[in-house]
Amino acid sequence: MKLRQLMMTIALVAVAAVVAACGSSSSTSSTAASGGGDTTAAASGDFLKGGFAAAVTPTKGGTLKMAMNDNIDCWNGLSYYGISWSVFYFMARGLYGYPDTVVAPATNQMQPDLAADMPTVSADGLTYTVKLRSGLTFPDGSPVTAKDVKATYEYILDPNIQCATGGPPASGYYSGIVGESDYSDVMTSSKGKKNPGISGIKAVDELTTEFTLVKADGSFPRALAMAWGFIIPASTPHKKTETPPPYVGPYKISDYQLDKSVTIVREPTWAANVAAGVPELENQNNIDGIEAGIGVPDETQFAQLKNNELDMTFDGSAPTGSEIPATANDPQYKDRFYSTPDAAVDYAVFRTDLAPFDNVKLRQAVNYAIDREAIVKILGGALSRSPWSQILSENLLAGQSPDVYAMDVAKATQLVKDSGVATPINITVANFADNPAPQVSASIKETLEAIGFKVTVKALSADVYYGFLADPESEYNIGIAGWGQDYADAITFYGPLLLCGQGSNYGQFCDEGFDAKVAEINALPAGADRDGQFAQLSTDTAANLAPWATLDLRRKVSFISNRLGNYVWGPSKQYYFGSYFLTDGK
């Protein structure tokens, strides 16, 4: 999933759950995991702080107060930004989801939400059959049926209503459904005036839906559990909206002020769906809602956090840079600061379809030239990042070495000469305008100009940035991006980012041999063989094809108020709002 800016993160499963402080005491729910994972404290050298506190019952009630610097691209549920997923995993329910725990392996185990059970799979692996729970209703009281399921996926895969991040079609996870490509072509050419439907999705009866694939895909059930797959009424018009259509879930957006604020409150009809069997733990969904300010500067957020006027920063924009170690080392904040391992990377993607980076030697040269240590220092040091040059994040490497490229200016200079391209080589590097991105851009500019490039930096605001990268007509040669796993499988990097023609393949990288290898491995079931082959592919691809230059491996930096209990950061859900509570219930 896309990361909104260089300080946003999508976290790795926390193997050791760590307790988040609530004032002078720390507490966890007996039914919801707590803590921030592997928590680093630089001054003390305590690199694994935590454990479980005594189980307590969380306080019910209260409104969680958050803020973010820049807005995301949309609040209608189709955003590919990770923080959007956090909200919709909290508010809405699809066929499948994940439990409110960061404890492995449960955190990665899918659970039926609106579905009555896990899907049944045909002997050839091509047809997935899903049956809904009976008695489910939308907020207006109308029943949830298989026709709504079919219509939901046709809605979210309509290319005419996507957010700037590209949304579900850009992920590629649904492109294997029979008829999906034909549907997309017709919807695009007719601008949504014709809706042929997707032939591979059938409402068999009132509660049963069949999904038929072109070829076997062992990861397809995970696609049904993604946060944008919440079920909506079949009558929903195919048009862009600021907020989502009606759905089944415990919370809803009650007010959205463009670029100013979003307010989330309880959905009063939720109890009836819990009675119909949709899972809800006793100590889940404790808070009454969320108030999030939009457009709040970093320094304002940081001051409000320190004064407990905010409970958390939503987009990870405070603290930043040198404030990160300073906050971690301040005794008054020792129980409010967390640094958690992440399943995400920052990377410099090359436009491989354009000169000069259609030349692999120049892509390798950039990989050797970049000073990853300097970039990590800019981004807050070891509490925030570590140098990284693999395609995959660490949790997916299955024992492969993380070091494909070590900084070597002499080797980089020689590769530029070997490329046969005359110097200076003029290139444009695109990056976010927000701090600390300009400092990162400056570091890249300095190192590349030392080996024969002439660099122009193009800075853009977060709400348009990924749309710019995704547009083949945009003029840039390197774009700085961030990516975290959509779920714990390497296909969530390879599929959206590197397969020919995918919407998040910003560099237009296309290698038929690579695509064939990905397809071969993706047909394997989950397990050590699949993981090992995908990990080896990461090393081979980085070294031999160099579609991008990975800059760093992320950690999630969190700074919270003293009243926020059960604070957790986990894998694809990121912020586990369903387990949070406020100690004062206000």
N, C-alpha and C positions, 0 to 999 in steps of 0.2 A: 504494500500500500504506500501511497505517496506521503512524504513527510513535508509539512507545510513550510518549514524553514530549517536552517542549519541547526537550530536548537530544539527542534521537535524530535520525538523519538517514538519508536514502536518497540516494546520491550520483549526480551527473552523470558521464557518461563522461569519464574523464580523457584529454584530447586529447594532453597531454604527460605521459607516465608519468614519475614521479619516484622516485628511489631512496630506500628506507627504510634507515636506518643500522643496522648490526650491530656494536655496540661502536665501535671507532675506524675501521672500514672499512665501505663500502657495497657491496652486491653484488646482482646479479640473476641469474636463471636464464636460460640460453640458450633455454629453451622456455616460460618463464612470465614475463609482464610483471611489472614491479616498480614500486614507488613509490606515492606518495599523490596524484598529480595536481598541479594548480596549487596550490603550497604558499606560504602567505603568512607573512612574517616582518615584524611591524609595525615594530620598531625600526630595522631596516636599510632598510626600504622595498623590500626584495627580494621583489617580488610574484610572481615566477615562478622558483622555485628547482628545479633538477633536471636531468634528462637520463638517459642510460643509463650505468651503470658497465660495466666489463669483464665479459663473460659468465663465470660460474663455475658449478660444479656444487653445488647446495645440499647441506647435510648431511642425511642421512636419520635419522629417529628423534626421540624426545623427545615430551613432553607439553606442549601449550600451556596456560598458566594464565590464566584470565580470571575476571572477577567482574562482577556486575550488581547494581544497587540493588534494584529490585523485579522480581518474576517476570513473565513474559509470561502470557497467558491459558491456554495449553496447549502441551504438547510432543509432541502426536500428529501434527503435520505439517499440520494444517488451520488454523493461525493465520494471520491476515492481517497480523500484525506483521512488519516488515521483517527484524528480527533472526532470527526463526524461518526465514525464507527463506534467510538466510545459511547456517544450519546444514543445512537439507535440500538445498540445492544442493550442499553439500559431501558429505553422507552418502549421498544417495539419487539414483536415476536414473529419469527418466520417458522418454517417447517422444523428447522433444527437450530441448535445453539450450543453453548458451552456453559458449564457450571461456574458459579461465582467463586472460583478458587484459583490461586496461583500455584498450588502444590502439584507437582508432577507425580504420576502421569495423568491425574484426573483432569488437570487444566486443559489437556488436549483431547479429551474424550467427548465426542459429540453426544448430545442428548436430544431426544424428541421434545420439541416444544409444542407447536400446533399439530405436528404429526403424532399419530398414535404409537408408532414404533419406528425403529430404524428401517430404511428402505430394503425391500427384497430385490435381489438382482437375478436376472435371467442367467441361464447356464452359459451363454455366450458372452456375458458381461456387458451387453449393449442396452438392456432395458432395466430401468430402476422404477419400481412401483412404490408409491407413497400413499398411505391412507391417513386422512385427517382424524383427529378426535371428534367424536360426535358432540353436539351441543355448543359449539363455539359460535360466538356472535361478535359482530362489529359494534362500535359504540352506539349506532342507531337501532340495535336489536336485530338486524338482519343476520341470517345464518352465514357462516363461512363454508364455502363449498369448493369442490375441485375446479369448478369454472373460475372461481376467484384465483386459485393457484395458477392455473394456465394463464389467465389474463395478467397476473402479477408479473410473471417472467416475460411476457410480451411487452408489458409496460416498461420494465427496467432495461430491456434490450432494444428499445426504440431509439435509434441513433439521433432522432430529432429533438429529444428532450434531455440530453445529457448535460452535466455540469462541465465546467472548464477542465476539470481533472480527467474527464473521459468516462468515468463511471463504469458500470458493469461491462459494456462492450469492450472497453479498453483492456480489461483484465484477461480476456481470451478464455476464461474458464467455461464459457457457455458456447463457444464456437463449434464444439463437437456435437451439439444437439442437431439431430436431423432437421433440416429446413431452416436453421438459424441464419445461414448466410443468404439464402434466398429472401427470407423475411427482411433482413437488413437492407439488401439491395432494393427491394420494392419500396420499403419505407423511406429510404433515402431519395430515390428517384421521384417518388410521388409527394415528397415532403410531408409524409404522414397522412395524406388524403386517402390512400388505400391501405388496408390492414389485412394482409393475407393470413395472418396468424403463423405460428410456428408448428409445422406438421409433426415434429417429433415430441410435442407436448400434448397429451390427450387427457381430457376429463372422461374417465372410463365410466364412472357413476357419480353419485352425489358427493362421495367422500374420497374417491380414489383417482389418483393422477399417475400417468405413465410418462417417463422421460426416456426417449430412445436416442442413443448415440450412434455416430457414424463408425467409431472405433472404440475399443475398450479403453477406459480411463479410470484407473484405480483411485484417483483423487476427486472424482466428480461429486461424491456425497459432501465433501468439504465445500464445494461451490454452493450447495444448497443451504449451507449453514452460515453464509457470509451476511454481514450486517445489513446490506441493502436488500436482502431477500425477504423482508417482512411482507406479509400478505395483505393486499388491499382489495377493495371491492372491484368486481369485473366491470362495473359501470364507470370506473374512473376515467375521465377524458385524458387523452394523450397530449398533454400540454405542460410546459414548464410552470412550476409553481414555486413560491418562496418557501413554503412549508409543506410537509408531507400530506398525502391523502389520508383518510381515516384508516386505522389499522387496529389489530389486537395488541394490547400492551398495557403495562401498569402506569405509564406516564405519557404526557402529550405536551407539545409546544402550545402554550396559551397566548403568547405574544412574541412577535418578532419585529424589531425595529431595525431596518437595514443599516448595517455598519455601526449600530449603536448598542443593541442588547438583544438577548433572547431569554425568555422565561419559560420554565418547564414546571408543570404541576401534575398532581395525581389524576389518573383517568378513573372516574367513578364507576365505570362498568367493568373494571378489571376483575373484581371478586367473582363475578359470574363465570368467567373463563377459568379462573383457578378452580372453581367448583367442578368445571368440566374436565379437569385433569391437567391443565397447563401447570408445569412445575413452578412452585415458589416456596422457598425455605422459610421456616418460621422467623428467622432473623435476617431476612432479605428485604430489600426495598424499604429501608428504615426512614430515609429522609422524605419530607413532603414535596421537595422540588429543588430546582436550581435557578439561580439568577446569575447570568453571565454578562458582564460588560464587554463590549467590543470596541476596539480602538483605544485601549488604555495603554499608554506608553510603558516601556519596560521599567523605567525608574519609578513611575507611580505604582505599578504593581508591586515592585520590590518593597517600597516603603509601606504599602498597605499590608503586605504579608507580614512584615516584621512587627507591625502594630496589631496584628490579628483582625484587621478590617476585611481582609480576604481570607478564604479558607485554602485556596490553591490557585495557581496560575494555570489556565487551561491549555495554552499552547507551548508551555515550557520556556517562556521568554524571560523569566526571572527566577533565580539570578542567572547572569551570563558572564562569560569571560572570567576575569580575575575575581569577580564577586563570588564565584563558585567555591574555590578553596577558602576564601575569607569567611564565608558563611559556614562552611563545614567545620572550620577550626574555631569558631566563636562558641564558647561554652554555653551561652544562653540559648543557642539554637541546636544543641547537640541532639535533642530528641525530636527535632522538627525537620531535619535535613536527611535526604536519602539519595544514594547513588546506586542504581540498579543495573545489572547487566542487560544488554539490549540485543535484539535480533535484527539489527538494522545497520546500514552503512551509509556514508556519504560518498558520492562518487562523481567524477568528472567524465561525462559521456561525450564521446567523439561523434561528430557528424560524419559517419563513414561513407555516406553517399556523395560527399563533396570533397574536392581538393581543399587542403592538403591531406586530410586524414582518411582518404581512401587508400593511403599508403601505410601499411602495417608497421613499417620501421619507424615512422614518425609517431605512431601511437605508442610503440614500445619506448621510444626516446622520452616521451612525456612521462611515462610511468617511472623511468629511472631518474628523471630530473626533479620531480616534485619532492619538496621537503615536507614529508608527512609529520615529522616531529614538530616542525614549526607550526603547522596547521593545528595539530592537537593542542599545542600551547595556547594558541589564539582562542581556541574553543573551550578553555577552562582546565586543560591538563588531564591527568589520569582519572580524576573524578568524573570527567565528561566524555572522554574519548581515548582510544589507543590507535596508533598507526596501523594501517590495514591495507593489504593489496590483493586479497582474494575476491572472487566474484561473490561468494556466499558469506553470510554471517557465521560467526564461530560455532553456534549451536548446530549448524547444518554441515560442518566440515568432516565429521566422522573420522577424526584423526589426521586429516591432511594438514600440512604445515601452513600457517597463515602467511608466511613470507614468500611471496612470489617475486617481488621487486624490493631491493634495498637501494637507497639513494646512491647513485653513481653517476656523477656529472660527466666524467670522462667517457663512460660507456654511452650516455645519452648523446653527447656531442658526436661520437663516432657514428651512432645510428642515424643522426641527422645527415651526416656526410654520406653514409651508405644509401640513404633514401634517394639520392640523386636530385633532390629538390633544392633549387637555388635559395640561398639566404640573403636578406632576412625574409622569413616566412610570415606573412601578415595573417593574423587570426583574430577572431572576436570571441571573448569568453563571456558567457551570460551567467548571471548570479542574482540572488535576491538583493534588494536594496537595504533590507533590515540589518542592523548590527547583529552579530559580528561578521556577516558575509563580506562587506567591503574589505576587511582586513585579510580574509581568506583569499579574495580575488587578487589583492595586492601581492600576497606571498606567491601565488601561482604565476602572476605576471613577472615578478622578479626572477624566479627560477627558470621560466621558459625563455625569457629574453637573454639569459646567460648562455643558452645553447643555440641561439640563432633565430628565435621567433621575434616578431614584433606584435605585441598584444594590445588590443583595445578591449576595455571592460564595458559590458552593457548591464546596467542594474535595473531590475524591474520589481514592482510590488508583488506581494505574495498572491493576491487574488487573481492575477493574470499570468503568473509566471509559468505554470505547467502547461497552460494553453499555448503559450509562446513556444515552449520546447517541443510540444507535440505537433506543431504546424510545420510541415515540410517546407513551406515557403518562408519561414522565419530565417533571418540572416544571422547565423552564428556558427562557430566551429566547435566550441566546447561549451557544454552547459553543466552547471553544478547542480546536482540533484540529491535527494535522499530517498531511501527505500527501506521498508521493513517487511518482514514476512507477513503474508495474509493469513497463513496458518503454518504449522511447523512441518513444512515440506519444501524441498529445494525447487519444486516446480513453480512455487510462488515468486521466485526470482527469474528463472529461465523463461517461463511462459509469457508473462506480461512484458518483460524487458528486452528479450533477446531473440525471440522467434520472429521470422520474417513477417512484416506487415502488422504486428500488434500495436495497439494504440499507445502503450507506454514505452515503446521502443523508440525513444526520442532520436537516437543516432541513426535510425533507418538501417541498422545492422542487419545483414541477411547472408546467412551461410547455410547452404543446403545440407552439407555434411553435419553441421551442428544441429540443425532442426531434426534430422533423421536420428541422431544419437539421443536427443531429448525424447523423441517419440518412443524409441526403443526402451529407454529406461522407465518412462512414465507408464508403460504397460505392465511393469512389475508391481506386485503387491507391496504394501507397506512392510518395511523390514530392513535388516542390515544390508542385504545385497543392493536394494534400491538406494539406500542412503550412501553406501560406499561408492557406487558408480557415479551418482550425482556429485559427490564430493571430489572425486578424481577429475570429473569434467570441469569443475570449478578451477582447479589448478591448471589443467591443460588449456582451457579457454583464456584465462588471464595471461598465460605465458605466450601462447602461440597466435591468438587472434586479437587480444587486447582491445575488446570493443569499448572499454572505458578504463579509466584509471581510478581504482578505489582509493579513497583518501583516508578513511578512518572507520573504526568500529565504534558504535555508540554505547554510551551508558545513559540511562534516564536519570536526570537530576530533578529532584523534587524538593520543594520547600513548602511546608504546610502550616496552617494555624494550629494553635494549641487546643482547639476544641474539636478537631477532626479526628474521629476514631476509625479504626480498621482501614486506614489508608493502604491501598495496594495498587501496584502497577503490574500488569501481567502481559500475556502474549498478544493475541489479536484483539482482545477487548480493551487493552491499555488501562484506562481508568475504570476501576471496578466499582462504579457508583452504587450498584446494588448491594454491596457489602458495607458501604460507608455509614457512619452515624455521627451525629453532633452531640457532644457531651452535655450541652445545655438545652438541647431540643428546641432551639430557637432559630 
